[in-house]
Amino acid sequence: MDVALRLADEYALDRAWAWAFPAGSLNINVAASAPTVKDSLSALGLSIARLGHRGPKAFPLLFTEPSSPFAAYQSASLFPRDSVIRQLVSLFWVAYAGSFFLYWSISTLSYYALFDRRLEHHPRFLKNQVAKEIALSMKAMPGMAALIVPWFVGEVRGTTLLYDTVEEYGAGWFKGTALEGYGSWAYMAFSMVTFMLFTDWCIYWIHRWLHIPFLYKRLHKPHHRWLVPTPFSALAFHPVDGYAQSLPYHIIPYLLPINKWLYFGMFMVVNLWTILIHDGDMIHGHFLESWINSPAHHTLHHLYFTCNYGQYFTWADKYGGSYRPPREDLDPIHDAVKNMERKLKLADKEAKHVLREQQKQLSDSASTVESLDGDQQSDSGYEGSEAEMDGKAEVKTTHIRSISRDDSKDIRRRR
């Protein structure tokens, strides 16, 4: 983190600190025989601002070269670069910005390139789950960054066993053999393997302890809301939960000498791996399946809770009796596809019902139109052409006359 902090200071934070806390903002009248309360408070503030300050020779990597165009800013703030207070605040923003960038870039890439979107139809996939995962991650990130900052400050101030150049450790290995000269690289490989085994073993137990009901309910349960996780759930933790599982990575450089560039690279791999094992991919049957804790293993952990606690490898789960190998019938994609088919059948049934209703409505509408047409024709009084009307009038007149004759004859008989 020393290089990251130096770059951040040089290109952004020096000017930010100089703007917020300029070097002459606390004036102390040292010549006064009786310092005022203001002088005392200013002296206290200056002491706090310079807490831990030891000058550029103590931390040469933290200071800008004199030839740099940014050199003028490095001493323009009340808080020097090696102030513990400044380092705490600066490293918080460096850690937060780094996790923010990694989360959004890698999670988005994994979600659209690797994650099987059919899993979103799984019956246990929550409504608006991706939005909820993102919201919890955004809420947790500042807390996790604040908790890990003291470890970064210790690293920057040289309290760890991190070293700069390859030759500092292992140079005497294989001395007098054909491999002489490769000892430093052999130690690099040794430290990398030790890093992975140590952190994997520790995280296995931390993760398993987080499933103890008392701790699970208070810390780890938010992360297990996602029974079918997406890459956006990788940082959707309670802040203390995420911090607890990161502790082995911060402890090991106090126990084992590690090249700082190797450590930085491994730390990046850790963050990438944390996101990738949440992509829900259930690839299985390959030769590494029984050795590597893959996304398939971690998917089963989210579904069944009490298995596959490891981070990189399966050996700790096998030792602890919690190993559960991926199988074809355990793949959540099957339930997702079944649910999709069920939804399609329901949609098809609903579509047919809607079609029948529409046809019925059209039929009723057609009958209504025909009935209205018949009523309109009878109401119009139209009975044919003019000739037809004359003929009908004659028939009616003749009929009326014959009825009149019959009626008169009948009246005479009665008389």
C-alpha positions as CSV (number, residue, x, y, z in Angstrom):
1,M,0.0,0.0,0.0
2,D,3.0,2.4,0.3
3,V,3.3,2.7,-3.5
4,A,-0.5,3.1,-3.8
5,L,-0.5,5.8,-1.2
6,R,2.5,7.6,-2.8
7,L,0.7,7.7,-6.1
8,A,-2.5,8.9,-4.6
9,D,-0.6,11.6,-2.7
10,E,1.3,12.8,-5.7
11,Y,-1.5,13.0,-8.1
12,A,-4.5,14.0,-5.9
13,L,-4.2,13.9,-2.1
14,D,-1.3,16.4,-1.7
15,R,-3.4,19.1,-3.2
16,A,-6.5,18.0,-1.4
17,W,-4.8,18.2,2.0
18,A,-3.1,21.5,1.1
19,W,-6.5,23.0,0.2
20,A,-8.3,21.6,3.3
21,F,-5.5,22.2,5.8
22,P,-2.9,24.7,4.5
23,A,0.5,24.7,6.2
24,G,0.0,28.1,7.9
25,S,-3.5,27.6,9.2
26,L,-2.3,27.2,12.9
27,N,-0.4,30.2,14.1
28,I,1.4,29.9,17.4
29,N,3.0,32.9,19.2
30,V,6.1,31.1,20.5
31,A,7.7,34.4,21.6
32,A,4.9,35.2,24.0
33,S,5.8,34.9,27.7
34,A,2.2,33.8,28.5
35,P,0.7,31.8,25.7
36,T,-3.0,32.3,25.2
37,V,-5.7,29.5,25.2
38,K,-5.7,29.9,21.4
39,D,-1.9,29.3,21.2
40,S,-2.3,26.2,23.4
41,L,-5.1,24.8,21.3
42,S,-3.1,25.6,18.1
43,A,0.0,23.8,19.6
44,L,-2.2,20.8,20.4
45,G,-3.7,20.7,16.9
46,L,-0.2,20.9,15.4
47,S,1.0,18.0,17.6
48,I,-2.0,15.9,16.5
49,A,-1.5,16.9,12.8
50,R,2.2,15.8,13.0
51,L,1.6,12.7,15.1
52,G,4.1,10.1,13.8
53,H,6.0,12.6,11.7
54,R,9.6,11.5,11.2
55,G,10.7,13.3,8.1
56,P,11.4,12.2,4.5
57,K,14.4,10.1,5.4
58,A,12.3,7.7,7.5
59,F,9.9,6.8,4.6
60,P,11.7,7.6,1.3
61,L,9.1,5.8,-0.8
62,L,6.4,8.1,0.5
63,F,7.9,11.4,-0.7
64,T,7.9,12.9,-4.1
65,E,11.1,13.4,-6.0
66,P,12.3,17.1,-6.0
67,S,12.2,17.1,-9.8
68,S,8.5,16.2,-9.9
69,P,6.1,19.0,-10.9
70,F,4.0,18.0,-7.9
71,A,6.9,18.4,-5.4
72,A,5.6,21.9,-4.2
73,Y,2.5,20.4,-2.8
74,Q,4.1,17.7,-0.6
75,S,4.9,20.2,2.2
76,A,2.0,22.6,1.6
77,S,-0.3,21.0,4.1
78,L,-0.5,21.2,7.9
79,F,-0.5,17.4,7.8
80,P,2.7,16.0,6.4
81,R,2.6,12.8,4.4
82,D,3.8,10.6,7.2
83,S,1.3,12.0,9.7
84,V,-0.6,9.0,11.2
85,I,-3.8,11.0,11.1
86,R,-3.3,11.9,7.4
87,Q,-2.4,8.3,6.6
88,L,-5.5,6.9,8.3
89,V,-7.7,9.2,6.3
90,S,-5.9,8.9,3.0
91,L,-5.7,5.1,3.2
92,F,-9.4,4.9,3.9
93,W,-10.2,6.7,0.7
94,V,-7.6,4.7,-1.2
95,A,-9.0,1.4,0.1
96,Y,-12.6,2.5,-0.5
97,A,-11.9,3.7,-4.0
98,G,-10.0,0.5,-4.8
99,S,-12.8,-1.8,-3.6
100,F,-15.4,0.4,-5.4
101,F,-13.5,0.2,-8.7
102,L,-12.9,-3.6,-8.4
103,Y,-16.4,-4.3,-7.3
104,W,-18.1,-2.5,-10.2
105,S,-15.6,-3.5,-12.9
106,I,-15.1,-7.2,-12.1
107,S,-18.7,-7.9,-10.9
108,T,-20.2,-6.2,-13.9
109,L,-17.9,-8.1,-16.3
110,S,-18.6,-11.4,-14.5
111,Y,-22.3,-10.8,-14.4
112,Y,-22.7,-10.2,-18.1
113,A,-19.9,-12.6,-19.4
114,L,-20.0,-15.6,-17.0
115,F,-23.2,-15.6,-14.9
116,D,-26.0,-17.7,-16.4
117,R,-28.9,-15.3,-16.4
118,R,-31.4,-18.2,-16.4
119,L,-30.6,-18.6,-12.7
120,E,-32.6,-15.4,-12.1
121,H,-35.7,-17.6,-12.7
122,H,-34.7,-20.0,-9.9
123,P,-37.7,-20.2,-7.4
124,R,-35.4,-19.0,-4.6
125,F,-34.0,-16.1,-6.5
126,L,-35.3,-13.0,-4.7
127,K,-37.3,-10.2,-6.3
128,N,-35.0,-7.4,-7.3
129,Q,-32.1,-9.4,-5.9
130,V,-29.3,-7.8,-7.9
131,A,-30.4,-4.3,-6.8
132,K,-30.5,-5.6,-3.2
133,E,-27.0,-7.1,-3.5
134,I,-25.6,-3.9,-4.8
135,A,-27.3,-1.8,-2.1
136,L,-25.9,-3.9,0.7
137,S,-22.4,-3.9,-0.9
138,M,-22.4,-0.1,-1.2
139,K,-23.5,0.1,2.4
140,A,-20.8,-2.3,3.6
141,M,-17.8,-1.0,1.7
142,P,-17.1,2.1,3.8
143,G,-17.3,0.1,7.0
144,M,-15.0,-2.6,5.8
145,A,-12.5,0.0,4.5
146,A,-12.5,1.8,7.8
147,L,-11.8,-1.5,9.7
148,I,-8.9,-2.5,7.6
149,V,-7.2,0.9,7.4
150,P,-5.1,0.4,10.6
151,W,-3.5,-2.7,9.0
152,F,-2.6,-0.6,5.9
153,V,-1.1,2.1,8.1
154,G,1.1,-0.4,9.8
155,E,2.2,-1.7,6.4
156,V,3.0,1.8,5.1
157,R,4.9,2.7,8.3
158,G,7.2,-0.3,7.9
159,T,6.0,-2.5,10.8
160,T,5.4,-5.6,8.6
161,L,7.9,-8.1,7.2
162,L,7.3,-7.0,3.6
163,Y,10.4,-6.4,1.6
164,D,11.1,-4.5,-1.6
165,T,13.6,-6.5,-3.8
166,V,13.7,-10.2,-4.8
167,E,17.2,-10.6,-3.6
168,E,16.5,-9.7,0.1
169,Y,15.4,-13.2,1.0
170,G,16.5,-16.7,-0.2
171,A,19.7,-15.6,-1.9
172,G,21.7,-18.2,0.0
173,W,19.4,-21.1,-0.9
174,F,21.0,-23.7,-3.2
175,K,24.5,-22.2,-2.6
176,G,27.1,-24.4,-4.2
177,T,24.6,-26.3,-6.4
178,A,23.5,-26.0,-10.0
179,L,20.5,-24.0,-8.8
180,E,22.6,-21.3,-7.1
181,G,21.3,-17.9,-8.0
182,Y,17.7,-19.1,-8.0
183,G,17.3,-19.2,-4.3
184,S,15.5,-15.8,-4.1
185,W,12.9,-16.9,-6.7
186,A,12.5,-20.2,-4.8
187,Y,11.8,-18.2,-1.7
188,M,9.2,-16.2,-3.6
189,A,7.5,-19.4,-4.7
190,F,7.6,-20.7,-1.1
191,S,6.2,-17.5,0.4
192,M,3.4,-17.5,-2.2
193,V,2.4,-21.2,-1.4
194,T,2.6,-20.4,2.3
195,F,0.4,-17.3,1.8
196,M,-2.3,-19.3,0.1
197,L,-2.2,-22.3,2.5
198,F,-2.2,-20.1,5.6
199,T,-5.0,-17.8,4.5
200,D,-7.1,-20.7,3.2
201,W,-6.8,-22.6,6.4
202,C,-7.6,-19.5,8.6
203,I,-10.5,-18.4,6.4
204,Y,-12.0,-21.9,6.5
205,W,-12.3,-21.7,10.3
206,I,-13.3,-18.1,10.5
207,H,-16.1,-18.8,7.9
208,R,-17.1,-22.0,9.8
209,W,-17.3,-20.1,13.1
210,L,-19.4,-17.4,11.4
211,H,-22.0,-20.2,10.9
212,I,-22.3,-20.7,14.7
213,P,-25.9,-19.6,15.4
214,F,-25.0,-16.7,17.7
215,L,-22.5,-15.2,15.1
216,Y,-24.5,-16.3,12.1
217,K,-27.6,-14.4,13.2
218,R,-25.7,-11.2,14.0
219,L,-23.0,-11.1,11.3
220,H,-23.1,-13.7,8.5
221,K,-26.9,-14.0,7.8
222,P,-27.1,-10.9,5.5
223,H,-24.7,-12.6,3.0
224,H,-26.8,-15.8,3.0
225,R,-29.9,-14.0,1.9
226,W,-28.7,-14.8,-1.6
227,L,-29.4,-18.5,-1.9
228,V,-28.7,-18.2,-5.6
229,P,-25.9,-15.6,-5.6
230,T,-24.8,-13.3,-8.5
231,P,-21.3,-11.7,-8.8
232,F,-22.8,-8.6,-7.2
233,S,-23.2,-10.5,-3.9
234,A,-19.4,-10.8,-3.5
235,L,-19.2,-7.8,-1.1
236,A,-22.8,-8.0,0.2
237,F,-21.6,-8.6,3.7
238,H,-22.1,-7.2,7.2
239,P,-18.9,-5.0,7.5
240,V,-17.6,-7.0,10.5
241,D,-18.2,-10.2,8.6
242,G,-16.2,-9.1,5.6
243,Y,-13.5,-7.7,7.9
244,A,-13.2,-11.0,9.9
245,Q,-12.7,-13.0,6.7
246,S,-10.0,-10.6,5.5
247,L,-7.9,-10.8,8.7
248,P,-5.6,-13.6,7.6
249,Y,-4.5,-11.5,4.6
250,H,-3.4,-8.7,6.9
251,I,-1.9,-10.9,9.6
252,I,0.4,-12.9,7.4
253,P,2.9,-10.1,6.5
254,Y,3.6,-9.7,10.2
255,L,4.5,-13.4,10.4
256,L,6.2,-14.2,7.1
257,P,8.6,-12.1,5.0
258,I,6.9,-11.6,1.6
259,N,8.0,-9.5,-1.3
260,K,5.6,-6.5,-1.3
261,W,4.9,-6.8,-5.1
262,L,4.0,-10.4,-4.7
263,Y,1.8,-9.6,-1.7
264,F,0.1,-6.9,-3.6
265,G,-0.5,-9.2,-6.5
266,M,-1.9,-12.0,-4.2
267,F,-4.1,-9.4,-2.5
268,M,-5.6,-8.5,-5.9
269,V,-6.1,-12.2,-6.7
270,V,-8.0,-12.6,-3.5
271,N,-10.4,-9.9,-4.4
272,L,-10.9,-11.2,-7.9
273,W,-11.5,-14.7,-6.6
274,T,-14.0,-13.5,-4.1
275,I,-16.1,-12.1,-6.9
276,L,-15.6,-15.0,-9.4
277,I,-16.7,-17.7,-7.0
278,H,-20.1,-16.0,-6.8
279,D,-20.9,-16.3,-10.5
280,G,-23.1,-19.4,-9.9
281,D,-21.3,-21.5,-12.5
282,M,-21.7,-25.2,-11.7
283,I,-19.1,-26.6,-14.0
284,H,-18.1,-30.0,-12.6
285,G,-16.5,-33.3,-13.6
286,H,-13.1,-31.7,-14.3
287,F,-9.8,-33.1,-12.8
288,L,-9.4,-30.1,-10.5
289,E,-12.8,-30.5,-8.9
290,S,-11.6,-32.3,-5.9
291,W,-8.8,-29.8,-5.2
292,I,-10.0,-26.3,-6.1
293,N,-12.9,-24.7,-4.3
294,S,-14.6,-23.4,-7.4
295,P,-17.8,-21.4,-8.0
296,A,-19.6,-24.8,-8.1
297,H,-18.5,-25.5,-4.6
298,H,-19.4,-22.0,-3.3
299,T,-22.8,-22.2,-5.0
300,L,-23.5,-25.3,-3.0
301,H,-22.4,-23.5,0.1
302,H,-25.1,-20.8,-0.5
303,L,-27.8,-23.4,-1.2
304,Y,-27.0,-25.7,1.7
305,F,-25.1,-23.5,4.2
306,T,-23.1,-26.2,6.0
307,C,-20.6,-27.2,3.4
308,N,-17.6,-25.9,1.4
309,Y,-16.4,-23.1,3.7
310,G,-12.9,-22.9,2.1
311,Q,-11.6,-20.1,-0.1
312,Y,-9.2,-21.6,-2.7
313,F,-8.9,-25.3,-2.0
314,T,-11.0,-28.2,-0.7
315,W,-8.5,-29.8,1.6
316,A,-9.7,-27.9,4.7
317,D,-13.3,-28.9,4.1
318,K,-12.2,-32.5,3.7
319,Y,-10.3,-32.3,6.9
320,G,-13.2,-30.7,8.7
321,G,-15.8,-33.1,7.3
322,S,-17.7,-30.3,5.5
323,Y,-16.8,-31.1,1.9
324,R,-19.6,-31.6,-0.6
325,P,-18.7,-32.3,-4.2
326,P,-20.7,-30.7,-7.1
327,R,-23.0,-33.1,-8.9
328,E,-25.2,-32.7,-11.9
329,D,-28.4,-33.2,-9.9
330,L,-27.4,-30.4,-7.5
331,D,-27.0,-27.8,-10.2
332,P,-29.6,-25.0,-9.5
333,I,-29.9,-24.4,-13.2
334,H,-32.3,-27.4,-13.3
335,D,-34.7,-25.8,-10.9
336,A,-34.3,-22.5,-12.8
337,V,-35.2,-24.2,-16.1
338,K,-38.1,-26.0,-14.6
339,N,-39.4,-22.8,-13.2
340,M,-38.9,-21.1,-16.6
341,E,-40.9,-23.9,-18.3
342,R,-43.6,-23.6,-15.7
343,K,-43.8,-19.9,-16.3
344,L,-43.9,-20.4,-20.1
345,K,-46.8,-22.9,-19.7
346,L,-48.7,-20.5,-17.5
347,A,-48.0,-17.7,-19.9
348,D,-49.2,-19.9,-22.8
349,K,-52.3,-20.9,-20.9
350,E,-53.0,-17.3,-20.1
351,A,-52.4,-16.3,-23.7
352,K,-54.9,-19.0,-24.9
353,H,-57.4,-17.8,-22.3
354,V,-57.0,-14.2,-23.4
355,L,-57.4,-15.3,-27.1
356,R,-60.6,-17.2,-26.3
357,E,-62.0,-14.2,-24.5
358,Q,-61.1,-11.9,-27.4
359,Q,-62.7,-14.3,-29.9
360,K,-65.8,-14.5,-27.7
361,Q,-65.9,-10.7,-27.5
362,L,-65.5,-10.4,-31.2
363,S,-68.3,-13.0,-31.8
364,D,-70.6,-11.1,-29.4
365,S,-69.8,-7.8,-31.0
366,A,-70.6,-9.3,-34.5
367,S,-74.0,-10.6,-33.2
368,T,-74.7,-7.2,-31.6
369,V,-73.9,-5.4,-34.9
370,E,-76.2,-7.8,-36.9
371,S,-79.0,-7.2,-34.4
372,L,-78.6,-3.5,-34.5
373,D,-78.6,-3.6,-38.3
374,G,-81.9,-5.5,-38.3
375,D,-83.5,-3.0,-35.9
376,Q,-82.3,-0.1,-38.0
377,Q,-83.9,-1.6,-41.1
378,S,-87.3,-2.1,-39.4
379,D,-87.3,1.3,-37.9
380,S,-86.4,3.0,-41.2
381,G,-90.0,2.3,-42.7
382,Y,-88.4,1.3,-46.0
383,E,-90.5,-1.4,-47.7
384,G,-89.2,-1.5,-51.3
385,S,-89.3,0.7,-54.5
386,E,-92.2,3.0,-55.4
387,A,-93.9,0.4,-57.6
388,E,-93.6,-2.2,-54.9
389,M,-95.2,0.3,-52.5
390,D,-98.1,1.0,-54.9
391,G,-98.7,-2.8,-55.3
392,K,-98.7,-3.4,-51.6
393,A,-101.2,-0.5,-51.1
394,E,-103.6,-2.0,-53.7
395,V,-103.4,-5.5,-51.9
396,K,-104.2,-3.8,-48.6
397,T,-107.1,-1.8,-50.0
398,T,-108.6,-4.9,-51.7
399,H,-108.2,-6.9,-48.4
400,I,-109.9,-4.2,-46.4
401,R,-112.9,-4.0,-48.9
402,S,-113.4,-7.7,-48.8
403,I,-113.4,-7.7,-45.0
404,S,-115.9,-4.8,-45.0
405,R,-118.3,-6.8,-47.3
406,D,-118.1,-9.8,-45.1
407,D,-118.8,-7.8,-42.0
408,S,-121.9,-6.1,-43.6
409,K,-123.3,-9.5,-44.7
410,D,-122.8,-10.8,-41.2
411,I,-124.7,-7.8,-39.8
412,R,-127.7,-8.4,-42.1
413,R,-128.0,-12.1,-41.1
414,R,-128.1,-11.2,-37.5
415,R,-130.9,-8.8,-38.1
